[in-house]
Amino acid sequence: MKELIKKNSSFLSIYLAFAVFVGIFISFYGKQEAQLLANQYYSPFFDAFFFYSTQIVEWFSVIVIIGILLFKGPKYAINGLIIYGLTALITRSLKIYIFSEATRPTFFNTIYRLIPEEFGMIQLSSNSFPSGHTTASFTLFCYLTLISANKKLGYLFGIIAVIIGYSRVYLSQHFFEDVLAGATIGTLFTFIFYYFFEKINYGNWAYKPIIKLK
């Protein structure tokens, strides 16, 4: 595990910087005040940017898994799909069974800014903690880092994951603490599950990409 962490320190460094910043921010200002501060900085450009950013994990994850299957091999696609599903299950279970009473910023819709109605965004008000979108984004891009030969891509993947996480705050779909929890679940459990699933031997067929680039 130590070697795995060392090799993929690029993504981890982005996660840790994000976690420390958010942790300090919400400790200093508190949950609702931190949300109000974030709500102050908006524009039509950012409305569109974060609206579409937040949707990446809703469709892009499917493309990524298919791409992994085609260019890396069935084992990586199967493991990725299972890990993605397990972290989603963890977050979903916490939402429903442990933190079922956690409300979203939209519950206080007279306080926080909501994205303009023309975007047609469904404004949820319950099951806020943890953020499922953030869990999904950190799982997806952490896994891409783990299976990538070029580990420097982890910096880029980490930044994309952070942008998606912040989009949930910008859109008033989650508080910072929800996003921090989602990022932690996605990163921590992706490393743990990958470490164990990598040891599974599916057979030679599972290591052969459908499309060979070389």
C-alpha positions as a Markdown table, in Angstrom:
| # | Residue | x | y | z |
|---|---|---|---|---|
| 1 | Met | 0.0 | 0.0 | 0.0 |
| 2 | Lys | 2.9 | 2.4 | 0.8 |
| 3 | Glu | 4.3 | 1.9 | -2.7 |
| 4 | Leu | 0.8 | 2.5 | -4.2 |
| 5 | Ile | 0.4 | 5.7 | -2.3 |
| 6 | Lys | 3.9 | 6.9 | -3.2 |
| 7 | Lys | 3.4 | 6.2 | -6.9 |
| 8 | Asn | 0.1 | 8.1 | -7.0 |
| 9 | Ser | 1.0 | 11.0 | -4.8 |
| 10 | Ser | 0.1 | 13.4 | -7.5 |
| 11 | Phe | -3.6 | 12.9 | -7.1 |
| 12 | Leu | -3.3 | 12.5 | -3.3 |
| 13 | Ser | -1.5 | 15.9 | -3.1 |
| 14 | Ile | -4.5 | 17.6 | -4.8 |
| 15 | Tyr | -7.0 | 15.8 | -2.6 |
| 16 | Leu | -5.0 | 16.7 | 0.6 |
| 17 | Ala | -4.7 | 20.3 | -0.4 |
| 18 | Phe | -8.4 | 20.5 | -1.1 |
| 19 | Ala | -9.3 | 18.7 | 2.2 |
| 20 | Val | -7.1 | 20.9 | 4.3 |
| 21 | Phe | -8.4 | 24.1 | 2.7 |
| 22 | Val | -12.0 | 23.0 | 3.1 |
| 23 | Gly | -11.5 | 21.8 | 6.6 |
| 24 | Ile | -9.9 | 25.1 | 7.7 |
| 25 | Phe | -12.6 | 27.1 | 5.8 |
| 26 | Ile | -15.6 | 25.4 | 7.4 |
| 27 | Ser | -13.9 | 25.3 | 10.9 |
| 28 | Phe | -13.3 | 29.0 | 10.7 |
| 29 | Tyr | -16.6 | 30.1 | 9.3 |
| 30 | Gly | -19.1 | 27.3 | 10.0 |
| 31 | Lys | -21.3 | 25.4 | 7.6 |
| 32 | Gln | -23.8 | 28.0 | 6.7 |
| 33 | Glu | -21.5 | 31.1 | 6.7 |
| 34 | Ala | -19.1 | 29.3 | 4.4 |
| 35 | Gln | -21.9 | 28.5 | 2.0 |
| 36 | Leu | -23.0 | 32.2 | 2.0 |
| 37 | Leu | -19.4 | 33.3 | 1.3 |
| 38 | Ala | -19.2 | 30.9 | -1.7 |
| 39 | Asn | -22.6 | 32.2 | -2.9 |
| 40 | Gln | -21.2 | 35.7 | -3.3 |
| 41 | Tyr | -19.1 | 34.8 | -6.4 |
| 42 | Tyr | -21.2 | 34.0 | -9.4 |
| 43 | Ser | -21.7 | 35.0 | -13.0 |
| 44 | Pro | -23.5 | 33.8 | -16.1 |
| 45 | Phe | -20.3 | 32.1 | -17.2 |
| 46 | Phe | -19.8 | 30.3 | -13.9 |
| 47 | Asp | -23.5 | 29.3 | -13.9 |
| 48 | Ala | -23.0 | 27.5 | -17.1 |
| 49 | Phe | -19.5 | 26.2 | -16.3 |
| 50 | Phe | -20.4 | 24.6 | -13.0 |
| 51 | Phe | -23.8 | 23.4 | -14.2 |
| 52 | Tyr | -22.2 | 21.3 | -16.9 |
| 53 | Ser | -19.2 | 20.4 | -14.8 |
| 54 | Thr | -21.4 | 18.8 | -12.2 |
| 55 | Gln | -22.9 | 16.6 | -14.9 |
| 56 | Ile | -19.6 | 15.0 | -15.9 |
| 57 | Val | -19.9 | 12.1 | -13.6 |
| 58 | Glu | -23.5 | 11.5 | -14.8 |
| 59 | Trp | -22.4 | 10.5 | -18.3 |
| 60 | Phe | -18.6 | 10.8 | -18.6 |
| 61 | Ser | -18.0 | 7.8 | -16.2 |
| 62 | Val | -19.7 | 5.5 | -18.7 |
| 63 | Ile | -17.4 | 6.7 | -21.5 |
| 64 | Val | -14.4 | 6.3 | -19.2 |
| 65 | Ile | -15.3 | 2.7 | -18.4 |
| 66 | Ile | -15.8 | 1.9 | -22.1 |
| 67 | Gly | -12.5 | 3.5 | -22.9 |
| 68 | Ile | -10.7 | 1.5 | -20.2 |
| 69 | Leu | -12.3 | -1.7 | -21.6 |
| 70 | Leu | -11.2 | -0.9 | -25.1 |
| 71 | Phe | -7.7 | 0.4 | -24.5 |
| 72 | Lys | -6.6 | -1.1 | -21.1 |
| 73 | Gly | -8.4 | -4.4 | -20.9 |
| 74 | Pro | -11.5 | -6.1 | -19.3 |
| 75 | Lys | -9.8 | -6.5 | -15.8 |
| 76 | Tyr | -9.3 | -2.7 | -15.4 |
| 77 | Ala | -12.8 | -2.0 | -16.7 |
| 78 | Ile | -14.4 | -4.6 | -14.4 |
| 79 | Asn | -12.4 | -3.5 | -11.3 |
| 80 | Gly | -13.2 | 0.2 | -12.1 |
| 81 | Leu | -16.9 | -0.5 | -12.4 |
| 82 | Ile | -17.0 | -2.5 | -9.2 |
| 83 | Ile | -15.0 | 0.2 | -7.3 |
| 84 | Tyr | -17.3 | 2.9 | -8.7 |
| 85 | Gly | -20.3 | 1.0 | -7.5 |
| 86 | Leu | -18.9 | 0.2 | -4.1 |
| 87 | Thr | -18.0 | 3.8 | -3.2 |
| 88 | Ala | -21.5 | 4.9 | -4.5 |
| 89 | Leu | -23.1 | 2.3 | -2.3 |
| 90 | Ile | -21.1 | 3.5 | 0.8 |
| 91 | Thr | -22.2 | 7.1 | 0.1 |
| 92 | Arg | -25.8 | 6.1 | -0.6 |
| 93 | Ser | -26.0 | 4.0 | 2.6 |
| 94 | Leu | -24.7 | 6.9 | 4.7 |
| 95 | Lys | -27.2 | 9.3 | 3.1 |
| 96 | Ile | -30.2 | 7.0 | 3.7 |
| 97 | Tyr | -29.4 | 5.2 | 7.0 |
| 98 | Ile | -27.0 | 7.4 | 9.0 |
| 99 | Phe | -27.5 | 11.0 | 7.9 |
| 100 | Ser | -31.0 | 10.8 | 6.5 |
| 101 | Glu | -32.0 | 14.1 | 8.2 |
| 102 | Ala | -29.2 | 16.1 | 6.6 |
| 103 | Thr | -30.7 | 18.9 | 4.5 |
| 104 | Arg | -29.2 | 20.6 | 1.5 |
| 105 | Pro | -28.7 | 24.3 | 1.1 |
| 106 | Thr | -31.8 | 24.4 | -1.1 |
| 107 | Phe | -33.8 | 23.6 | 2.0 |
| 108 | Phe | -33.0 | 27.2 | 3.0 |
| 109 | Asn | -33.8 | 28.6 | -0.4 |
| 110 | Thr | -34.6 | 32.0 | 1.0 |
| 111 | Ile | -31.0 | 32.3 | 2.2 |
| 112 | Tyr | -28.8 | 30.9 | -0.5 |
| 113 | Arg | -28.6 | 31.7 | -4.2 |
| 114 | Leu | -29.9 | 29.1 | -6.6 |
| 115 | Ile | -28.9 | 28.7 | -10.2 |
| 116 | Pro | -31.3 | 30.5 | -12.7 |
| 117 | Glu | -34.4 | 28.4 | -13.6 |
| 118 | Glu | -33.6 | 28.4 | -17.3 |
| 119 | Phe | -31.0 | 25.7 | -16.6 |
| 120 | Gly | -33.8 | 23.4 | -15.6 |
| 121 | Met | -31.9 | 22.0 | -12.6 |
| 122 | Ile | -33.8 | 19.8 | -10.2 |
| 123 | Gln | -33.4 | 21.4 | -6.8 |
| 124 | Leu | -33.1 | 18.6 | -4.1 |
| 125 | Ser | -33.5 | 19.5 | -0.5 |
| 126 | Ser | -32.7 | 16.3 | 1.5 |
| 127 | Asn | -30.1 | 13.6 | 1.8 |
| 128 | Ser | -27.2 | 16.1 | 1.7 |
| 129 | Phe | -24.4 | 14.2 | 3.5 |
| 130 | Pro | -22.2 | 13.0 | 1.9 |
| 131 | Ser | -22.1 | 14.4 | -1.7 |
| 132 | Gly | -22.7 | 11.5 | -4.2 |
| 133 | His | -21.4 | 13.5 | -7.2 |
| 134 | Thr | -18.2 | 14.3 | -5.3 |
| 135 | Thr | -17.7 | 10.7 | -4.3 |
| 136 | Ala | -18.2 | 9.7 | -7.9 |
| 137 | Ser | -15.8 | 12.3 | -9.3 |
| 138 | Phe | -13.0 | 11.5 | -6.8 |
| 139 | Thr | -13.5 | 7.8 | -7.4 |
| 140 | Leu | -13.4 | 8.1 | -11.1 |
| 141 | Phe | -10.4 | 10.3 | -11.4 |
| 142 | Cys | -8.5 | 8.7 | -8.6 |
| 143 | Tyr | -9.0 | 5.3 | -10.4 |
| 144 | Leu | -7.8 | 6.8 | -13.7 |
| 145 | Thr | -4.6 | 8.0 | -11.9 |
| 146 | Leu | -4.1 | 4.5 | -10.4 |
| 147 | Ile | -4.2 | 2.8 | -13.8 |
| 148 | Ser | -2.4 | 5.5 | -15.7 |
| 149 | Ala | 1.3 | 5.0 | -16.7 |
| 150 | Asn | 1.9 | 8.7 | -16.6 |
| 151 | Lys | 1.4 | 9.6 | -12.9 |
| 152 | Lys | 1.7 | 13.3 | -13.5 |
| 153 | Leu | -1.8 | 13.1 | -15.0 |
| 154 | Gly | -2.9 | 12.7 | -11.4 |
| 155 | Tyr | -2.5 | 16.5 | -10.9 |
| 156 | Leu | -4.9 | 17.1 | -13.7 |
| 157 | Phe | -7.3 | 14.4 | -12.6 |
| 158 | Gly | -7.3 | 15.8 | -9.1 |
| 159 | Ile | -8.1 | 19.3 | -10.3 |
| 160 | Ile | -11.0 | 18.1 | -12.3 |
| 161 | Ala | -12.4 | 16.2 | -9.3 |
| 162 | Val | -12.1 | 19.3 | -7.2 |
| 163 | Ile | -13.9 | 21.4 | -9.8 |
| 164 | Ile | -16.8 | 18.9 | -9.9 |
| 165 | Gly | -16.9 | 18.8 | -6.1 |
| 166 | Tyr | -17.0 | 22.6 | -5.8 |
| 167 | Ser | -19.7 | 22.7 | -8.5 |
| 168 | Arg | -22.0 | 21.1 | -5.9 |
| 169 | Val | -21.4 | 24.0 | -3.5 |
| 170 | Tyr | -21.7 | 26.6 | -6.3 |
| 171 | Leu | -25.0 | 25.2 | -7.4 |
| 172 | Ser | -26.3 | 25.1 | -3.7 |
| 173 | Gln | -26.8 | 21.4 | -3.9 |
| 174 | His | -24.4 | 20.6 | -1.0 |
| 175 | Phe | -22.5 | 22.2 | 1.8 |
| 176 | Phe | -18.7 | 22.2 | 1.9 |
| 177 | Glu | -18.7 | 19.4 | 4.6 |
| 178 | Asp | -20.8 | 17.2 | 2.3 |
| 179 | Val | -18.3 | 17.7 | -0.5 |
| 180 | Leu | -15.3 | 17.0 | 1.8 |
| 181 | Ala | -16.9 | 13.8 | 3.0 |
| 182 | Gly | -17.6 | 12.7 | -0.6 |
| 183 | Ala | -14.0 | 13.4 | -1.7 |
| 184 | Thr | -12.6 | 11.5 | 1.3 |
| 185 | Ile | -14.8 | 8.5 | 0.6 |
| 186 | Gly | -14.0 | 8.5 | -3.1 |
| 187 | Thr | -10.2 | 8.8 | -2.6 |
| 188 | Leu | -9.8 | 6.6 | 0.5 |
| 189 | Phe | -11.9 | 3.6 | -0.6 |
| 190 | Thr | -10.7 | 3.8 | -4.2 |
| 191 | Phe | -7.2 | 3.2 | -3.0 |
| 192 | Ile | -8.3 | 0.4 | -0.6 |
| 193 | Phe | -10.4 | -1.4 | -3.1 |
| 194 | Tyr | -7.9 | -1.0 | -5.9 |
| 195 | Tyr | -5.1 | -2.5 | -3.6 |
| 196 | Phe | -7.1 | -5.7 | -3.1 |
| 197 | Phe | -8.8 | -6.0 | -6.4 |
| 198 | Glu | -5.5 | -5.6 | -8.2 |
| 199 | Lys | -4.4 | -9.0 | -6.7 |
| 200 | Ile | -7.3 | -10.8 | -8.4 |
| 201 | Asn | -6.1 | -12.9 | -11.4 |
| 202 | Tyr | -8.9 | -13.0 | -14.0 |
| 203 | Gly | -6.7 | -14.9 | -16.5 |
| 204 | Asn | -4.8 | -13.8 | -19.6 |
| 205 | Trp | -8.0 | -12.7 | -21.4 |
| 206 | Ala | -8.6 | -9.9 | -18.9 |
| 207 | Tyr | -5.3 | -8.1 | -19.6 |
| 208 | Lys | -5.8 | -7.8 | -23.4 |
| 209 | Pro | -7.2 | -4.5 | -24.6 |
| 210 | Ile | -9.7 | -4.8 | -27.4 |
| 211 | Ile | -7.9 | -2.0 | -29.3 |
| 212 | Lys | -4.1 | -2.0 | -29.3 |
| 213 | Leu | -2.5 | 1.4 | -29.7 |
| 214 | Lys | 0.9 | 0.0 | -30.5 |
